[in-house]
Amino acid sequence: MSVKRNITSLARIEVQQSFCYDCSVRIKKELQEIEAITDVQLYPLESLVTFNFKRANTLSNALNVLSEIGYPEKGERLFKKQFSNSVCNC
């Protein structure tokens, strides 16, 4: 008998860009649209995004979405010149 386990992992992503409340709403909405992401939490003062996920490719998708909307992970190279490292995208 095979038992399927629903094991989730916690992602803790420090982003390069700070964000405000309005940006938090957008970030959360974008991440919640990815299947299998739950419990999205945002910490603007720390430039931190956390969420639960089940598969590694889900984490990869989330990192891509964050980069596309202007919040790349710390250490990731910035490709879009219009994003600064210190202010939100409002």
Gaussian input, Z-matrix of N, CA and C with variables (Angstrom, degrees):
# hf/3-21g

backbone

0 1
 N
 C     1     B1
 C     2     B2     1     A1
 N     3     B3     2     A2     1     D1
 C     4     B4     3     A3     2     D2
 C     5     B5     4     A4     3     D3
 N     6     B6     5     A5     4     D4
 C     7     B7     6     A6     5     D5
 C     8     B8     7     A7     6     D6
 N     9     B9     8     A8     7     D7
 C    10    B10     9     A9     8     D8
 C    11    B11    10    A10     9     D9
 N    12    B12    11    A11    10    D10
 C    13    B13    12    A12    11    D11
 C    14    B14    13    A13    12    D12
 N    15    B15    14    A14    13    D13
 C    16    B16    15    A15    14    D14
 C    17    B17    16    A16    15    D15
 N    18    B18    17    A17    16    D16
 C    19    B19    18    A18    17    D17
 C    20    B20    19    A19    18    D18
 N    21    B21    20    A20    19    D19
 C    22    B22    21    A21    20    D20
 C    23    B23    22    A22    21    D21
 N    24    B24    23    A23    22    D22
 C    25    B25    24    A24    23    D23
 C    26    B26    25    A25    24    D24
 N    27    B27    26    A26    25    D25
 C    28    B28    27    A27    26    D26
 C    29    B29    28    A28    27    D27
 N    30    B30    29    A29    28    D28
 C    31    B31    30    A30    29    D29
 C    32    B32    31    A31    30    D30
 N    33    B33    32    A32    31    D31
 C    34    B34    33    A33    32    D32
 C    35    B35    34    A34    33    D33
 N    36    B36    35    A35    34    D34
 C    37    B37    36    A36    35    D35
 C    38    B38    37    A37    36    D36
 N    39    B39    38    A38    37    D37
 C    40    B40    39    A39    38    D38
 C    41    B41    40    A40    39    D39
 N    42    B42    41    A41    40    D40
 C    43    B43    42    A42    41    D41
 C    44    B44    43    A43    42    D42
 N    45    B45    44    A44    43    D43
 C    46    B46    45    A45    44    D44
 C    47    B47    46    A46    45    D45
 N    48    B48    47    A47    46    D46
 C    49    B49    48    A48    47    D47
 C    50    B50    49    A49    48    D48
 N    51    B51    50    A50    49    D49
 C    52    B52    51    A51    50    D50
 C    53    B53    52    A52    51    D51
 N    54    B54    53    A53    52    D52
 C    55    B55    54    A54    53    D53
 C    56    B56    55    A55    54    D54
 N    57    B57    56    A56    55    D55
 C    58    B58    57    A57    56    D56
 C    59    B59    58    A58    57    D57
 N    60    B60    59    A59    58    D58
 C    61    B61    60    A60    59    D59
 C    62    B62    61    A61    60    D60
 N    63    B63    62    A62    61    D61
 C    64    B64    63    A63    62    D62
 C    65    B65    64    A64    63    D63
 N    66    B66    65    A65    64    D64
 C    67    B67    66    A66    65    D65
 C    68    B68    67    A67    66    D66
 N    69    B69    68    A68    67    D67
 C    70    B70    69    A69    68    D68
 C    71    B71    70    A70    69    D69
 N    72    B72    71    A71    70    D70
 C    73    B73    72    A72    71    D71
 C    74    B74    73    A73    72    D72
 N    75    B75    74    A74    73    D73
 C    76    B76    75    A75    74    D74
 C    77    B77    76    A76    75    D75
 N    78    B78    77    A77    76    D76
 C    79    B79    78    A78    77    D77
 C    80    B80    79    A79    78    D78
 N    81    B81    80    A80    79    D79
 C    82    B82    81    A81    80    D80
 C    83    B83    82    A82    81    D81
 N    84    B84    83    A83    82    D82
 C    85    B85    84    A84    83    D83
 C    86    B86    85    A85    84    D84
 N    87    B87    86    A86    85    D85
 C    88    B88    87    A87    86    D86
 C    89    B89    88    A88    87    D87
 N    90    B90    89    A89    88    D88
 C    91    B91    90    A90    89    D89
 C    92    B92    91    A91    90    D90
 N    93    B93    92    A92    91    D91
 C    94    B94    93    A93    92    D92
 C    95    B95    94    A94    93    D93
 N    96    B96    95    A95    94    D94
 C    97    B97    96    A96    95    D95
 C    98    B98    97    A97    96    D96
 N    99    B99    98    A98    97    D97
 C   100   B100    99    A99    98    D98
 C   101   B101   100   A100    99    D99
 N   102   B102   101   A101   100   D100
 C   103   B103   102   A102   101   D101
 C   104   B104   103   A103   102   D102
 N   105   B105   104   A104   103   D103
 C   106   B106   105   A105   104   D104
 C   107   B107   106   A106   105   D105
 N   108   B108   107   A107   106   D106
 C   109   B109   108   A108   107   D107
 C   110   B110   109   A109   108   D108
 N   111   B111   110   A110   109   D109
 C   112   B112   111   A111   110   D110
 C   113   B113   112   A112   111   D111
 N   114   B114   113   A113   112   D112
 C   115   B115   114   A114   113   D113
 C   116   B116   115   A115   114   D114
 N   117   B117   116   A116   115   D115
 C   118   B118   117   A117   116   D116
 C   119   B119   118   A118   117   D117
 N   120   B120   119   A119   118   D118
 C   121   B121   120   A120   119   D119
 C   122   B122   121   A121   120   D120
 N   123   B123   122   A122   121   D121
 C   124   B124   123   A123   122   D122
 C   125   B125   124   A124   123   D123
 N   126   B126   125   A125   124   D124
 C   127   B127   126   A126   125   D125
 C   128   B128   127   A127   126   D126
 N   129   B129   128   A128   127   D127
 C   130   B130   129   A129   128   D128
 C   131   B131   130   A130   129   D129
 N   132   B132   131   A131   130   D130
 C   133   B133   132   A132   131   D131
 C   134   B134   133   A133   132   D132
 N   135   B135   134   A134   133   D133
 C   136   B136   135   A135   134   D134
 C   137   B137   136   A136   135   D135
 N   138   B138   137   A137   136   D136
 C   139   B139   138   A138   137   D137
 C   140   B140   139   A139   138   D138
 N   141   B141   140   A140   139   D139
 C   142   B142   141   A141   140   D140
 C   143   B143   142   A142   141   D141
 N   144   B144   143   A143   142   D142
 C   145   B145   144   A144   143   D143
 C   146   B146   145   A145   144   D144
 N   147   B147   146   A146   145   D145
 C   148   B148   147   A147   146   D146
 C   149   B149   148   A148   147   D147
 N   150   B150   149   A149   148   D148
 C   151   B151   150   A150   149   D149
 C   152   B152   151   A151   150   D150
 N   153   B153   152   A152   151   D151
 C   154   B154   153   A153   152   D152
 C   155   B155   154   A154   153   D153
 N   156   B156   155   A155   154   D154
 C   157   B157   156   A156   155   D155
 C   158   B158   157   A157   156   D156
 N   159   B159   158   A158   157   D157
 C   160   B160   159   A159   158   D158
 C   161   B161   160   A160   159   D159
 N   162   B162   161   A161   160   D160
 C   163   B163   162   A162   161   D161
 C   164   B164   163   A163   162   D162
 N   165   B165   164   A164   163   D163
 C   166   B166   165   A165   164   D164
 C   167   B167   166   A166   165   D165
 N   168   B168   167   A167   166   D166
 C   169   B169   168   A168   167   D167
 C   170   B170   169   A169   168   D168
 N   171   B171   170   A170   169   D169
 C   172   B172   171   A171   170   D170
 C   173   B173   172   A172   171   D171
 N   174   B174   173   A173   172   D172
 C   175   B175   174   A174   173   D173
 C   176   B176   175   A175   174   D174
 N   177   B177   176   A176   175   D175
 C   178   B178   177   A177   176   D176
 C   179   B179   178   A178   177   D177
 N   180   B180   179   A179   178   D178
 C   181   B181   180   A180   179   D179
 C   182   B182   181   A181   180   D180
 N   183   B183   182   A182   181   D181
 C   184   B184   183   A183   182   D182
 C   185   B185   184   A184   183   D183
 N   186   B186   185   A185   184   D184
 C   187   B187   186   A186   185   D185
 C   188   B188   187   A187   186   D186
 N   189   B189   188   A188   187   D187
 C   190   B190   189   A189   188   D188
 C   191   B191   190   A190   189   D189
 N   192   B192   191   A191   190   D190
 C   193   B193   192   A192   191   D191
 C   194   B194   193   A193   192   D192
 N   195   B195   194   A194   193   D193
 C   196   B196   195   A195   194   D194
 C   197   B197   196   A196   195   D195
 N   198   B198   197   A197   196   D196
 C   199   B199   198   A198   197   D197
 C   200   B200   199   A199   198   D198
 N   201   B201   200   A200   199   D199
 C   202   B202   201   A201   200   D200
 C   203   B203   202   A202   201   D201
 N   204   B204   203   A203   202   D202
 C   205   B205   204   A204   203   D203
 C   206   B206   205   A205   204   D204
 N   207   B207   206   A206   205   D205
 C   208   B208   207   A207   206   D206
 C   209   B209   208   A208   207   D207
 N   210   B210   209   A209   208   D208
 C   211   B211   210   A210   209   D209
 C   212   B212   211   A211   210   D210
 N   213   B213   212   A212   211   D211
 C   214   B214   213   A213   212   D212
 C   215   B215   214   A214   213   D213
 N   216   B216   215   A215   214   D214
 C   217   B217   216   A216   215   D215
 C   218   B218   217   A217   216   D216
 N   219   B219   218   A218   217   D217
 C   220   B220   219   A219   218   D218
 C   221   B221   220   A220   219   D219
 N   222   B222   221   A221   220   D220
 C   223   B223   222   A222   221   D221
 C   224   B224   223   A223   222   D222
 N   225   B225   224   A224   223   D223
 C   226   B226   225   A225   224   D224
 C   227   B227   226   A226   225   D225
 N   228   B228   227   A227   226   D226
 C   229   B229   228   A228   227   D227
 C   230   B230   229   A229   228   D228
 N   231   B231   230   A230   229   D229
 C   232   B232   231   A231   230   D230
 C   233   B233   232   A232   231   D231
 N   234   B234   233   A233   232   D232
 C   235   B235   234   A234   233   D233
 C   236   B236   235   A235   234   D234
 N   237   B237   236   A236   235   D235
 C   238   B238   237   A237   236   D236
 C   239   B239   238   A238   237   D237
 N   240   B240   239   A239   238   D238
 C   241   B241   240   A240   239   D239
 C   242   B242   241   A241   240   D240
 N   243   B243   242   A242   241   D241
 C   244   B244   243   A243   242   D242
 C   245   B245   244   A244   243   D243
 N   246   B246   245   A245   244   D244
 C   247   B247   246   A246   245   D245
 C   248   B248   247   A247   246   D246
 N   249   B249   248   A248   247   D247
 C   250   B250   249   A249   248   D248
 C   251   B251   250   A250   249   D249
 N   252   B252   251   A251   250   D250
 C   253   B253   252   A252   251   D251
 C   254   B254   253   A253   252   D252
 N   255   B255   254   A254   253   D253
 C   256   B256   255   A255   254   D254
 C   257   B257   256   A256   255   D255
 N   258   B258   257   A257   256   D256
 C   259   B259   258   A258   257   D257
 C   260   B260   259   A259   258   D258
 N   261   B261   260   A260   259   D259
 C   262   B262   261   A261   260   D260
 C   263   B263   262   A262   261   D261
 N   264   B264   263   A263   262   D262
 C   265   B265   264   A264   263   D263
 C   266   B266   265   A265   264   D264
 N   267   B267   266   A266   265   D265
 C   268   B268   267   A267   266   D266
 C   269   B269   268   A268   267   D267

   B1=1.4245
   B2=1.5306
   B3=1.3157
   B4=1.4569
   B5=1.5252
   B6=1.3182
   B7=1.4572
   B8=1.5254
   B9=1.3275
   B10=1.4518
   B11=1.5160
   B12=1.3174
   B13=1.4574
   B14=1.5244
   B15=1.2966
   B16=1.4555
   B17=1.5219
   B18=1.3024
   B19=1.4554
   B20=1.5277
   B21=1.3198
   B22=1.4574
   B23=1.5217
   B24=1.3166
   B25=1.4553
   B26=1.5194
   B27=1.3098
   B28=1.4493
   B29=1.5214
   B30=1.3267
   B31=1.4611
   B32=1.5190
   B33=1.3019
   B34=1.4684
   B35=1.5190
   B36=1.3362
   B37=1.4544
   B38=1.5258
   B39=1.3191
   B40=1.4563
   B41=1.5213
   B42=1.3300
   B43=1.4553
   B44=1.5224
   B45=1.3256
   B46=1.4643
   B47=1.5206
   B48=1.2987
   B49=1.4489
   B50=1.5291
   B51=1.3182
   B52=1.4592
   B53=1.5216
   B54=1.3212
   B55=1.4595
   B56=1.5178
   B57=1.3262
   B58=1.4533
   B59=1.5342
   B60=1.3304
   B61=1.4610
   B62=1.5296
   B63=1.3380
   B64=1.4677
   B65=1.5265
   B66=1.3057
   B67=1.4676
   B68=1.5283
   B69=1.3249
   B70=1.4690
   B71=1.5177
   B72=1.3248
   B73=1.4666
   B74=1.5241
   B75=1.3261
   B76=1.4674
   B77=1.5248
   B78=1.3183
   B79=1.4650
   B80=1.5266
   B81=1.3317
   B82=1.4611
   B83=1.5295
   B84=1.3191
   B85=1.4676
   B86=1.5264
   B87=1.3207
   B88=1.4677
   B89=1.5298
   B90=1.3179
   B91=1.4639
   B92=1.5227
   B93=1.3157
   B94=1.4612
   B95=1.5261
   B96=1.3158
   B97=1.4587
   B98=1.5290
   B99=1.3182
   B100=1.4632
   B101=1.5254
   B102=1.3117
   B103=1.4603
   B104=1.5252
   B105=1.2973
   B106=1.4676
   B107=1.5220
   B108=1.3304
   B109=1.4635
   B110=1.5190
   B111=1.3241
   B112=1.4631
   B113=1.5166
   B114=1.3038
   B115=1.4583
   B116=1.5275
   B117=1.3268
   B118=1.4628
   B119=1.5252
   B120=1.3226
   B121=1.4615
   B122=1.5248
   B123=1.3290
   B124=1.4574
   B125=1.5214
   B126=1.3181
   B127=1.4554
   B128=1.5266
   B129=1.3454
   B130=1.4663
   B131=1.5300
   B132=1.3216
   B133=1.4663
   B134=1.5210
   B135=1.3257
   B136=1.4613
   B137=1.5326
   B138=1.3503
   B139=1.4761
   B140=1.5253
   B141=1.3308
   B142=1.4520
   B143=1.5265
   B144=1.3288
   B145=1.4611
   B146=1.5240
   B147=1.3290
   B148=1.4670
   B149=1.5237
   B150=1.3162
   B151=1.4668
   B152=1.5170
   B153=1.3278
   B154=1.4613
   B155=1.5282
   B156=1.3305
   B157=1.4617
   B158=1.5193
   B159=1.3499
   B160=1.4639
   B161=1.5205
   B162=1.3449
   B163=1.4661
   B164=1.5195
   B165=1.3121
   B166=1.4601
   B167=1.5248
   B168=1.3257
   B169=1.4653
   B170=1.5265
   B171=1.3188
   B172=1.4622
   B173=1.5277
   B174=1.3102
   B175=1.4613
   B176=1.5244
   B177=1.3132
   B178=1.4588
   B179=1.5292
   B180=1.3309
   B181=1.4673
   B182=1.5186
   B183=1.3221
   B184=1.4612
   B185=1.5273
   B186=1.3179
   B187=1.4628
   B188=1.5227
   B189=1.3294
   B190=1.4660
   B191=1.5196
   B192=1.3252
   B193=1.4679
   B194=1.5231
   B195=1.3103
   B196=1.4602
   B197=1.5287
   B198=1.3129
   B199=1.4681
   B200=1.5260
   B201=1.3202
   B202=1.4707
   B203=1.5215
   B204=1.3160
   B205=1.4708
   B206=1.5300
   B207=1.3238
   B208=1.4623
   B209=1.5050
   B210=1.3358
   B211=1.4604
   B212=1.5278
   B213=1.3351
   B214=1.4683
   B215=1.5187
   B216=1.3112
   B217=1.4586
   B218=1.5262
   B219=1.3299
   B220=1.4658
   B221=1.5195
   B222=1.3179
   B223=1.4530
   B224=1.5192
   B225=1.3288
   B226=1.4588
   B227=1.5234
   B228=1.3105
   B229=1.4561
   B230=1.5238
   B231=1.3302
   B232=1.4608
   B233=1.5220
   B234=1.3143
   B235=1.4482
   B236=1.5171
   B237=1.3107
   B238=1.4604
   B239=1.5231
   B240=1.3187
   B241=1.4574
   B242=1.5159
   B243=1.3445
   B244=1.4490
   B245=1.5221
   B246=1.3111
   B247=1.4574
   B248=1.5192
   B249=1.3115
   B250=1.4507
   B251=1.5229
   B252=1.2970
   B253=1.4561
   B254=1.5232
   B255=1.3259
   B256=1.4528
   B257=1.5222
   B258=1.3036
   B259=1.4664
   B260=1.5231
   B261=1.3196
   B262=1.4611
   B263=1.5251
   B264=1.3157
   B265=1.4642
   B266=1.5225
   B267=1.3226
   B268=1.4751
   B269=1.5015
   A1=109.34
   A2=115.58
   A3=121.49
   A4=109.99
   A5=115.16
   A6=120.22
   A7=107.78
   A8=115.50
   A9=120.76
   A10=109.25
   A11=116.09
   A12=120.32
   A13=109.23
   A14=114.92
   A15=121.03
   A16=109.03
   A17=114.95
   A18=120.48
   A19=108.11
   A20=115.60
   A21=119.65
   A22=109.55
   A23=113.81
   A24=121.19
   A25=108.48
   A26=115.69
   A27=121.53
   A28=109.28
   A29=115.82
   A30=120.81
   A31=107.91
   A32=115.78
   A33=122.62
   A34=106.09
   A35=116.38
   A36=121.16
   A37=110.30
   A38=115.49
   A39=121.08
   A40=106.79
   A41=116.37
   A42=120.40
   A43=110.20
   A44=115.50
   A45=121.33
   A46=112.33
   A47=116.47
   A48=123.10
   A49=110.49
   A50=117.86
   A51=118.40
   A52=108.27
   A53=116.94
   A54=119.77
   A55=110.55
   A56=114.51
   A57=121.88
   A58=109.65
   A59=116.86
   A60=120.79
   A61=111.16
   A62=117.76
   A63=120.69
   A64=111.15
   A65=116.57
   A66=120.21
   A67=110.41
   A68=116.80
   A69=121.27
   A70=111.14
   A71=116.06
   A72=120.48
   A73=109.89
   A74=116.77
   A75=120.73
   A76=111.54
   A77=116.92
   A78=120.96
   A79=109.97
   A80=116.50
   A81=121.00
   A82=110.78
   A83=116.63
   A84=121.07
   A85=111.12
   A86=116.34
   A87=121.02
   A88=111.14
   A89=117.59
   A90=120.47
   A91=112.26
   A92=117.28
   A93=120.05
   A94=112.48
   A95=117.41
   A96=120.54
   A97=111.94
   A98=117.15
   A99=121.40
   A100=108.22
   A101=115.36
   A102=120.14
   A103=110.36
   A104=116.42
   A105=124.78
   A106=114.28
   A107=117.83
   A108=120.59
   A109=107.51
   A110=115.32
   A111=120.47
   A112=110.23
   A113=115.68
   A114=123.93
   A115=113.01
   A116=116.68
   A117=121.69
   A118=108.43
   A119=115.87
   A120=122.78
   A121=108.22
   A122=116.52
   A123=121.25
   A124=110.12
   A125=115.81
   A126=122.92
   A127=108.35
   A128=116.92
   A129=121.10
   A130=114.66
   A131=118.15
   A132=120.08
   A133=112.37
   A134=116.60
   A135=121.13
   A136=112.41
   A137=117.60
   A138=122.22
   A139=109.36
   A140=115.21
   A141=122.05
   A142=111.26
   A143=115.25
   A144=122.91
   A145=106.88
   A146=116.85
   A147=120.22
   A148=109.34
   A149=115.23
   A150=121.13
   A151=108.95
   A152=115.65
   A153=121.81
   A154=109.06
   A155=115.44
   A156=120.92
   A157=108.74
   A158=115.95
   A159=119.92
   A160=114.13
   A161=118.02
   A162=119.94
   A163=110.53
   A164=116.62
   A165=121.95
   A166=111.99
   A167=117.42
   A168=118.15
   A169=111.47
   A170=117.93
   A171=121.73
   A172=109.86
   A173=116.54
   A174=121.15
   A175=109.98
   A176=116.58
   A177=121.07
   A178=111.27
   A179=116.77
   A180=120.80
   A181=110.99
   A182=116.61
   A183=120.86
   A184=111.15
   A185=117.49
   A186=120.95
   A187=110.82
   A188=116.87
   A189=120.87
   A190=110.86
   A191=117.17
   A192=121.20
   A193=110.14
   A194=117.30
   A195=120.29
   A196=111.20
   A197=117.41
   A198=121.11
   A199=111.07
   A200=116.13
   A201=120.73
   A202=112.50
   A203=117.83
   A204=119.95
   A205=112.24
   A206=116.79
   A207=120.61
   A208=116.57
   A209=117.53
   A210=121.18
   A211=110.90
   A212=116.53
   A213=118.49
   A214=111.45
   A215=114.67
   A216=121.47
   A217=109.81
   A218=116.74
   A219=119.97
   A220=108.50
   A221=115.21
   A222=120.23
   A223=113.20
   A224=117.34
   A225=120.43
   A226=108.37
   A227=115.66
   A228=120.74
   A229=110.17
   A230=116.18
   A231=121.32
   A232=109.62
   A233=116.91
   A234=121.04
   A235=112.09
   A236=117.48
   A237=120.77
   A238=108.86
   A239=116.39
   A240=121.32
   A241=113.61
   A242=118.04
   A243=119.07
   A244=113.03
   A245=119.43
   A246=121.30
   A247=109.68
   A248=115.62
   A249=119.64
   A250=108.57
   A251=117.78
   A252=121.22
   A253=113.06
   A254=118.30
   A255=117.61
   A256=115.82
   A257=119.46
   A258=119.39
   A259=110.89
   A260=115.06
   A261=119.30
   A262=110.36
   A263=115.56
   A264=121.27
   A265=113.91
   A266=118.53
   A267=121.03
   A268=111.10
   D1=129.14
   D2=-179.43
   D3=-97.71
   D4=131.13
   D5=179.18
   D6=-110.89
   D7=122.52
   D8=177.92
   D9=-89.07
   D10=129.59
   D11=179.95
   D12=-106.74
   D13=138.48
   D14=175.06
   D15=-98.16
   D16=78.18
   D17=-178.51
   D18=-91.98
   D19=128.59
   D20=177.07
   D21=-113.41
   D22=153.71
   D23=176.56
   D24=-116.03
   D25=156.17
   D26=178.44
   D27=-102.53
   D28=124.86
   D29=173.44
   D30=-95.38
   D31=135.65
   D32=177.72
   D33=-129.54
   D34=101.65
   D35=-171.63
   D36=-115.66
   D37=117.66
   D38=172.69
   D39=-87.59
   D40=124.16
   D41=-178.79
   D42=-100.57
   D43=157.03
   D44=-176.91
   D45=-72.40
   D46=-28.52
   D47=-171.65
   D48=-100.06
   D49=133.94
   D50=172.26
   D51=-74.17
   D52=161.59
   D53=179.68
   D54=-145.87
   D55=152.73
   D56=-179.69
   D57=-101.14
   D58=-174.39
   D59=179.90
   D60=-60.48
   D61=-46.22
   D62=-179.02
   D63=-60.44
   D64=-42.28
   D65=177.66
   D66=-65.77
   D67=-36.81
   D68=178.87
   D69=-57.86
   D70=-41.55
   D71=179.49
   D72=-60.67
   D73=-44.75
   D74=-179.97
   D75=-65.64
   D76=-45.83
   D77=-179.62
   D78=-59.01
   D79=-47.23
   D80=-178.72
   D81=-62.10
   D82=-43.83
   D83=179.72
   D84=-60.64
   D85=-45.76
   D86=-179.42
   D87=-62.75
   D88=-43.36
   D89=-179.34
   D90=-69.68
   D91=-36.36
   D92=-179.81
   D93=-69.39
   D94=-16.66
   D95=176.92
   D96=-76.32
   D97=-13.83
   D98=178.17
   D99=-82.63
   D100=126.58
   D101=-179.37
   D102=-61.05
   D103=138.65
   D104=175.19
   D105=78.70
   D106=13.93
   D107=171.80
   D108=-103.71
   D109=130.50
   D110=179.87
   D111=-134.41
   D112=164.99
   D113=173.64
   D114=51.79
   D115=54.38
   D116=178.01
   D117=-73.44
   D118=126.01
   D119=177.95
   D120=-126.50
   D121=139.17
   D122=-179.06
   D123=-123.24
   D124=138.60
   D125=-178.92
   D126=-127.43
   D127=86.71
   D128=-174.27
   D129=-56.81
   D130=-40.72
   D131=-177.18
   D132=-63.75
   D133=-29.01
   D134=-179.74
   D135=-100.04
   D136=-1.19
   D137=-173.83
   D138=52.48
   D139=49.10
   D140=-173.29
   D141=-122.87
   D142=137.16
   D143=177.10
   D144=-125.32
   D145=130.54
   D146=175.79
   D147=-128.79
   D148=151.75
   D149=175.95
   D150=-166.36
   D151=162.93
   D152=175.37
   D153=-98.40
   D154=145.14
   D155=178.43
   D156=-146.95
   D157=163.04
   D158=-176.82
   D159=-109.68
   D160=-28.79
   D161=-176.44
   D162=-128.65
   D163=150.28
   D164=-177.57
   D165=-59.61
   D166=-37.34
   D167=-179.03
   D168=-67.24
   D169=-23.87
   D170=174.70
   D171=-66.16
   D172=-41.69
   D173=177.14
   D174=-62.89
   D175=-43.57
   D176=178.48
   D177=-61.06
   D178=-42.59
   D179=177.55
   D180=-61.49
   D181=-41.64
   D182=-179.91
   D183=-64.22
   D184=-42.54
   D185=178.10
   D186=-62.27
   D187=-39.02
   D188=177.54
   D189=-64.61
   D190=-43.77
   D191=179.28
   D192=-62.52
   D193=-45.75
   D194=179.00
   D195=-58.72
   D196=-42.54
   D197=178.16
   D198=-64.22
   D199=-43.82
   D200=-177.97
   D201=-62.41
   D202=-33.40
   D203=-178.78
   D204=-94.21
   D205=7.75
   D206=172.79
   D207=98.22
   D208=16.47
   D209=179.97
   D210=-127.91
   D211=65.91
   D212=179.67
   D213=-69.12
   D214=154.40
   D215=177.64
   D216=-61.97
   D217=145.57
   D218=175.79
   D219=-55.53
   D220=136.04
   D221=-179.85
   D222=94.89
   D223=-18.89
   D224=176.92
   D225=-79.27
   D226=142.12
   D227=-179.16
   D228=-73.15
   D229=134.22
   D230=177.41
   D231=-80.67
   D232=130.84
   D233=178.48
   D234=-106.70
   D235=-23.46
   D236=-177.48
   D237=-98.01
   D238=117.45
   D239=-176.25
   D240=-66.70
   D241=-24.12
   D242=-176.04
   D243=-71.98
   D244=-10.79
   D245=-179.83
   D246=-96.46
   D247=127.99
   D248=176.59
   D249=-96.78
   D250=165.42
   D251=-178.38
   D252=-87.15
   D253=-0.07
   D254=-172.47
   D255=-122.58
   D256=-17.30
   D257=-176.16
   D258=-125.55
   D259=157.86
   D260=-179.51
   D261=-73.43
   D262=175.98
   D263=-175.30
   D264=-93.89
   D265=16.77
   D266=178.66
   D267=-71.19

